[in-house]
Amino acid sequence: MTSSELNSKIQHSKSDALWQQGQLVEVEIADLSDSGDGVGRFGDRVVFVPDTVTGDRALVRLVRVRPQYAHGKLQELLKPSPHRIRPRCIVADKCGGCQWQHVDYAYQLVAKQNIVVQALERIGGFTHPPVQPILGVGKPLGYRNKATYPLRRSPTGQVQAGYYQKGSHQIVNLNQCPIQDSRLNPLLAEVKQDIQERGWGIYDEKNHRSKLRHLSLRIGRRTGEILLTLVSKDGNLAGLEDQAQTWLHRYPELVGVLLNINPDRTNAIFGADTRCIAGQPYLTEELAGLKFQIRPDTFFQVNTEQAEALLKLILERLQLQGDEVLVDAYCGIGTLTLPLAKRVKRAIGLEVQAEAIEQAWQNATLNQIENVDFQTGAVEATLPHLNLQPHIVLLDPPRRGCDPAVITALQTLRPDHIVYVSCNPATLARDLKLLTQSRRYALQQVQPADFFPQTAHMECVAFLQRFSNQ
């Protein structure tokens, strides 16, 4: 071993010695990660610190140490960032529902913009990616149209409902939440009290015993209609029918009380069986001038206003002429398919969940839209066998992104335009790289949109156009 190699090894050993679990270190926060943590450095390595913001100088305790990075816990704020604000929520330091209540909204938008750009550069390999300024919201609180709370019983026997404490399965009990639609807040405290008085058993996830697991509230932002759903291990809740009628009488906006049965030992919230106890099994919402019937377990964007704004951007960008054939992959209940179908010659929606396709057909009938066809099946299985030449393919996959077979099918189908809606900048960047590396498609624009203020999450829509010689 040479002298320089020996010195290097000694220096590396000294560096390792500085990194010990439980150690207190001083960290300057330089960025925010896509998980919501502040990002700083200690020595030559990265430290991720929740509850911090760019510009903070903090005393941090290392809680998990890895060879190239560590996770820390904020112990003392030595110098606060100019982007730091007082949270609007009194339990923001405990509740895991939000990561960025302590970050001013203007900087939340800056951070999200940076996350998208960095993902496209680092994962997608794009130089100067065409990312547009992020679409923010006018009111970054009170936007969520759905809230699903796990239920627990406190050591004193009180029924609690709230989100999990950060990094645990302990409930942070809530009687209101500043990011959900304020019209849902009165139900939260009162329904908990009703459950308490009924004496219904509360599920014990450790031992898989007793009954009630979750309370789910959903509201139509435009219509004000509300659904209340209890998720239970079984359907034996004495007096539920009477209680459901009491709720319908007490809350004029409540249109349905439902019971979902989830008997499995699982982290999934809803089971396969949902029963309407009183009222109707769906609420009606309005989006882009259309009506949609939404059930408790229906996927529908939690930010109705931003969903409509994103749809408007897609329409402006595509400049539809009315003679196009459009395929909406991962179409869900037709949230985007149906408004777009009104502007094209024909629209086809693909979706793996049969229940969502059933609702999509119902929504098409409700809105008297006839130039649309919905097909059940995995996109990777159905897209290659459509036997048509679409002008536009709209992608809106889950967080994991597109299956490789979908990318291959798109290269074969060669639509003129691909519109890719994503809730995960990392998988979006990966798939855009695959779509453009064959030189058949050019990435024209990426538009981030803030659907989830107070969190690190966002939506993006990317527009790709096929090269004319391909």
N, C-alpha and C positions, 0 to 999 in steps of 0.2 A: 504494500500500500504506500502510495506516495505521500509526501508531507502535506500537499494541498488536499488530498482525499481524506487524510486523517483529521486535518483542521475542519473540513466540511462536516465530517461525522461528529466531531465534538460539538460544533455549533448546532447541528441538528438535534443532538442529545440534549443540549441546554434548552433548545426551543421546546422539545418534548416535555422537559421537566416543568416548564412554565404552565403547561396545560394539565390541570388536575381538577377532577370533579370536586365541586364545592368551593373552588378558588374564587376570590373576589378580584375582578379586573375592571379597569376603566376603559370604556368603549365610546367612541364617537360614531353615531349612527349616520351612515352615508346614503342609505337607500331603503326602499320598502320592497319586500319580496312578494311573489304571487300568492303566498300563503298568508300574507298580512303582517309578517314579522318585520321588525326593523333589522337592517343588515349593517354590521360594522366590522372592524378588524381589531384583533389583538395580536401583535407581532405580525407574522406573515400569514395568518389564517383568518377565516371568516367566522363571525359570531352572529347567530340569529337570536333576536331578542323580542319577544312579544311585548305589546303595550308601549312601544317606543315609536318615534317618528324621525324622519330625516332632519338632522340638525340638533337632536338631543345629544348631550354628553351625560353618560350614565355610569353608575357603579353597578356592575352586573355579576351575579353569581353563576358560574358554569355548572350546569346540571346534567349535561350529556356531552361527552368529549369524544370526538372521532379524529382520525388521522389528519384530515384536511379542514375540519370545521368543528364548531361546537354550538350547542344550544344553551342559552343563558336565561336567567330570570332577573328582571329589573328589581334592584334592591334600593337604589336611591337615585333620584334625578339630580345631577350636579348642576346642569344648565339646561333649561327647557328650550326646545325648538320654537322658532316663531310660528311654526305651523301647528303647534299644540294648543288645544282648546279644552275647556271643561266639558265633559260628556253631558249630554242631555238626559241620559239614563242613570238612575241612582245605583244600579247594580252593574254598570258597564265594566267595572274592574273584575267582576266575578263571572258574569254571564258569557257563555261561548257563542251566543247568537250573532254578535258583531265583533269585528276586530278593530274597527277604526273610528269608534265614537270619539276618541281623543284627538282626531286629526281634522283640521278644518277642511270644509268640503272642496274648496278651490284646489287644495293640495291633493286631496283624494283623486281628483280628476287628473292632475299632473302625474301622480304615481301610476295610475292605471294606464295612461298613455305610454309611459315608460316601459311598463311590463309588456305591453303588446309589441312595441318596437324592439325591445331586447329579445323577446321570443322569436320574432321573425328574423332577426340578425343571427342569433346564436344557434337556434334549432333549424330555421328555414334556410339559412345561408344567404339571405337577401341583403344586398348593399343598398342603403337608403330606401327602405321599404316605403311604399306609398300610403302611409298611415295618415288619415285625416284627423283633425282635432276631434277629441272625444265628444260625444253628444251627452251633455249633462242634463240634470233635471232641475226644475224650478224649486221643488220642495223635496229635500233629501230625507225627510222624515214622513211617517204616516203613509207610506206607499204600498206596503205589502197587502195583497188581497187574500192571502191565505196564511194561517198560523196553525201549526200542529204541535201540541205540547205533550210531552210525556207526563204521566201522573205518578206520584209517589205519596206515601204517608209519612209525615214527620215523626220524630221520636215521641212527640206528645199526642200523636194520633190524628193530626190535622191533615186533610187532603191538600196536597200541593200540586201546582202545575207550573211549568216554566221550561226554560232551556237548560241544557246541561252546563255545569260549571266547566270552565276551560280545563281541558286535559283530564276530565273525569266523567263519571256517570252520576254525579251528585246533582240534584235538581236545585236551581236557583229559583225560588218561588216568586212568581210574578202576579200582580193584579192588573197590570197594564204594560204595554210595550210601545215605545215611541216610534218604532219603524212599521208597526202594523197599522192598518186603517183604524182610525180612532173609534169608528162605529162598532168595532169588535170588543173594545175594552170593557164596556159594562157587562158583557156576557161572561168574561173570564172569571172575575171574583164571585159573581152570583151563582154561576153553574158549579163552581167548586163547592160552594156552601150547600147547594142542593144535593150534590153527590154525598157530601158529609152527612146530611140529615137523612138521606135514604139508607145509609149504612152499607152501600155497595162496597164490595171488597176491591182493594187496589192491588194491582199486579206486582208480584215480587219477582223481578227478573233473575235474581240470583238462584232462587229455588224453583222458578217457573210455577208459581202458585197464585191463586186468587184470580181476579177478573180484569178490572178496567186498566187499560194500558195507556191510552192516549185520548186527548180531547182535541178535535180538529174543528176549526172555524174557518169559513170561507165566505167572501162577500163579492158581489158584482159591483165593481167600482162605479159603473154608469147607472145601474138599476137599483142598487142598494139592497138587493135580495141576499139573504144570508142562509147558509146551511150549517147545521150543528151535527157533528158526527162523533159518537163514542166508539172507540176501538176496544174490544173486549176479547178475552181468551175464550169465552163461550157466550151464549145468548141468554143465559138465565139471570136476568136482572129484575128482581121483583119490583113491580110498580112502574116499570119503564114507560108503558103506554100512557099512564096517568101523568107522569112527569113530563113526557113529550108534549102532551096537550097543554100543560101548564106553561111550558116554555113558549109554545106557539101563541098562547093568549098574552103572555107577558111581553113578548118582543114582536111588534107588528111587522118588522122587516124579515123575520124568520119564516122561511117558506118550507123548510123540511128538517125533520129530525131523523137521523139514520144511525143504525148500529152496524159496525163492521166487525166480523168475526175473524180473529187471527189466533188460531190455537197453537201455532208453531213457536219453537224456541229460536227466535230470529231477531235480527236488528231491523228487518223490514217493518214498516209501520202498518200497512194495510194487508189484510188477508184477502182471499178470493171472494168471500161471501159478504155482500152488503145488503142490509134489509132496511126498507123505509118503514119507520115506526109511526110517523105522523107527517101530514103534508105531502110534499112531492120529493122525488129522489134527485132532483137537480135544481140549480139556480140558473137564471138566464142572465147573460152578460152581453153587452154590445161592444163590438170592435169594428172599426172601419165601416160603420153603417150597417153591419150585419149582426144577427142575433146568434148566440151560441149557448147551447145547453151544456152545463158543466156539472159533473158529479163530484163527490168527495175525493175520489182518487184519480180524476182526470188530470193529465198534464196540461197546464195552461200557465203562461208566464205570470209570475207573481207581481209584475209591474205592468199593469194594463196600459198605462199611458205611454211608456217607453216601447212596448210592443207595437203600438199603433204608429209611433214615430219611426221605428225601424222599418215597418211595412211601407210607410210613405217614402223613405229613402230608397227602398228597393224599386218602387214604382217610378220614382223620378229618374233613377239610374238606367232602368231597362227601356224606358220610352216605348212601351208596348203599342203595337199597331192593330192588334185584334186578330191577326192571322197566325199567331204562334201556337205551337204545341209545347206545353210546359209539363215537366215531371217534377213533383214535389216528393223527394225521398225523405223518409222519417217524418211523415206528414202529421202524425198524431190525430187529433180530432178535426183537422182541416183548418186550423187557425190561420195559416198563410195560404193554403190551397184555395180556399173559397173566395177571399177577396181578389186574389190574382186571377182566378177562373173568370171573373166578370170582365177581365181585360184581354183575355186570349180566346183563341178558337176552341182549344181543348186543354183540359188539365187532368193529369193522372196523379193520384196520391198513393204512396207506398208506405206501409207501416206493418211492423211485426206483431203488434198487439191487436188481436181480434176485437177486443172491447172498444179500443180507440177507433177502429174502422167502422164499427157499428154506430158510434156517436158521430163520426164524420158524415156518414150517409144521412143520419137524422138531421144534422145541421144543414146539409145541402138541401134537403126537403123543406126544412123550416124557412130557408131563404130563397126557395124556388130557383135554385141553380141546377141546371140540367146538363151542362157541357162538361161534367166532371165524372171521373171514374176512380173508385178507391179499390185497392187490391191489398189483401192480407198476405204477408210474408216478409222474411228478412230481406233487406234492401240488396245485400250481396247476392241473394238468390233470385230475386225478381227483376232487378234492373237489367241484367244482361239478356233477358229473354222477353223484353217488351215488344219486340218486332215492330219498332217504329223509330223515326228519326226526330228526336225532340230538338226544338230550337233552344230551349232553356232547361237546365236541370238545377233545381234548388236543393241544397243539402242542409239539413239541420240535425246532425247526429248527436248522440249522447256525449258526455265528457271524454270518453275514450277515443272519439273521432271515428273516421271511416275505416271499415274493414278493407284490407288491401284489395280484395276482389272488387270493391266499389270503384276504387281508383282505376283498376284495369278496365272495368266496364265503361267508365267515362272516356278513357283513351280510345276505346273501340267505337262507342256511340258518337263521339265527336260533336256534342251540341255546340252551337255558336257561343253560348254564354253559360257559365257556371256561377251560381250564387251560393256561397258557403257561409251559413250562419253557425256560429260556434260560441260555446260558453267556456272554452278552455284555450287560451292563446298558445299553449305548448303543442297540443295535438293539431290545432289549426295550422301552426307553422310547419309541422311535420308533413301534413297532407298537402299543403300548398307547395312545398318543395317537391313532392312526388308528382303533382299535377303539372308543374312548370318545367321540370328537368328534362322532359322529353322534347321540349321546344315546340309543343303543339299549342300551349296556352300561355298567355301573358297575364301576369297579375297587374290589374289596373288600379285597384283601390282597396284599402281596408278601412272600414269605418267602425271604430269602437263606440259602444253605447253603454252608459252606466245604468244598468237595470237594478243594481243592488247597492245603493248608497250605504255607507257605514261598514261595508265589508270590502274585501279585496277582490271580489268577483265582478265580472262584467260579461257583456255579450259583444261579439264582433260580427260584421258581415263583410265578406271579401268578394270582390267581383273579378272574374277571370273571363277573358275573351280569346276565342280560338284564332290563331294566326290564319290569315286568308288563304295561304298556300298549303294549309294542312287539311 
